[in-house]
Structures are given as structure tokens and as C-alpha cells.
Amino acid sequence: MFDDEDMGLYTIGTVAELIQEHPETLRVWERNDLIRPDRKGYQRKYSRNDLKRLRFIKDLMHEKGLNIAGVKYLTSMYACWFKRNCKGGARQNSPVAVNGTKVCWKNEGTYCLVASDKAEMCSSCDLLNNCSTLKGF
């Protein structure tokens, strides 16, 4: 049961302490659709993957100097950003193909895997799934 990395376990206060950000900062990031914690009534419940996303967001903002719009644009290029059970990435010298220009948000020190099948990439793309003009194709 606790090996599900997408299960909401942590409250906003706990997460704010863990990543050393103010709870209101996490609320701002949520309002800007950078993070989508589970909800139990009115209480937010963050998963271990949410923690990884938040650390990635924090790094992009504090270390790379991106603003919220920049982070939102960059994370939109990750087909697995909101996908449950993302497999994560691999190191550059691994036997699987990786995109050496796209750092994996889930596993520090790794890069996103190259999709073996373009359909795999498209089926998880929020833009394609929500685009009414492409639904007929």
C-alpha cells in the first residue's frame, strides 16, 4: 500500500517544511497548475511524486531563475508531469535511449527516456487529449 508513489500522504504544512517553502507558495504553485495534490475534503494531500515535482519546480525557480510562466511552459513539455506511475528516467550511459537535453523531474541525475513509440508519447499528452480540433484525427 505505501509503495504507491502517487498516494497522497503529506499535508501542506509537512511538505512546506520538507522543501523549505512557505505553504502559501505551494498554494500559488497549485493555482498556477504546476502541481495537483490530491484532496481529502478541503485538505491537500501530497504524494512522494508531488514532493519530487515540487523540488524540481523549486530548483527551476531558485537555481535556474525561471518564473512561474517559465516553469509552466517547461513542465508542459513533460508528457508524464501529471501522469500517475511515471517510470522515471535513466542515466546517460545506460543501455536505454535517453534524451540528454531533458532532465528527468522524477529521478535526480537522470534524463527522460526516448519514447520507443510515438503513440506512447501522444497518448499521455494533455494537449492532445484536451484539444477539440484534433479529436477527429
N, C-alpha and C positions, 0 to 999 in steps of 0.2 A: 504494500500500500504506500509506503513512504519512499519508494524508488521512482515515483512519478514526478519528474522534474517540473511538470506543468500544474501540479496541485497547489492551490492557494493555501499557504500555511502561515504567513507572517503578516502582522498588522503594519499599518503605515508607520507607526512610531518605531517599531523594531527595525524596519527596513531603513528608515531615515538614519537611525543610529549606525546600522551596519555599513551604509555607504557614506556616512557623514555629510548628509544633506538635510536641509530643513523639510519637515513634512509638507509645507506649502509649496516648495519647489517640486516635489513629487506630484502634487495636485495640478500644478501648472503644466508639467510634462504630460500628465494624463489628459488634461483639457485640450492639449495640442496634438493628441492622438499619437504620442511617442510610445506610450505604454498603456496596456489594457489589463489592469489587475482584475481578478475575479471579484464578485460582490456577494457577500452574505448579508442580505438586508441592506443596511446603509454602510456596512463595514467593508473596507477594501481588504482583500486577502492576496498577498503577493506570493508567487511561486519562486522556486530556485532559479528557473529560467528568467523570470521577471527581474530577479536580482542581477543576473548576468546582463540582461538588456540595460538595466539602469546603470550598471558600472560602465558599459560600453557608451551609453549616452553621456555620462559624466566625463569620460575620457575625451570624447569628441568635443565637448564644450570647454572643458578646463585645460586640456592638454593640446588639442588641435585648434582651438579658438573658434569653433563653429557656433552660430546662434541657433535658436530653435528651428527656424526655417531651413537652415543648412542641414541640421540633424534629420529633420523630417524628410528632406529631399534624399539624403544619403540612405536612410533606412528604408525608404520606399524601393530602393534597388535590391533589397534583400527579399527574395521570394519567400523565405522562411521566417521573416521577422515576427509575424504573429502566428505562425504555424505551430500547432502542437506537435510534440515529439520530433523536433528538428534533430537530425543526426549529428549536426556539427560539422567541423572541418577537419583538415588533416595538415600535417607539416609539409613543407615544400619538397623535402627529399623522400616523401612516402611513395609507395607504388601506385597510389591512386592519383588521378589527374586533379590538380587544384588550380584555381585562378590566383596566381601570385600577386595580383594587384588588389584583391578583395579580402581584407582581413575578416576572419570569422568572428561574429559577435559572441558566439556561444563558448568557444574553447580558445582561451588566450594562447597566443603563439601559433595559431593555425590559420589556414586560409580556406575560403569556401571551395567546396567541391565543384568540379565542372559537371554539369548535368549530362548524363550519358544519353539522354533522350530529350529533345526539345519539348515534347509533350509533358514530360515530368516538370519542367520549369514553368510552362504555361498553365498547367492545372492548378498550381499553387499561387498564381499571380492574382492579387486582389484587383489590380487594374483591369485585367481581362475579365474576371468574374463579375465585376461591377459595371462594365462598360456596355450600355444598351445598344450602341451602334455596331458592336462586333458580335452580338449574340447570334446573329443569323449565320455566321461563318463556321 
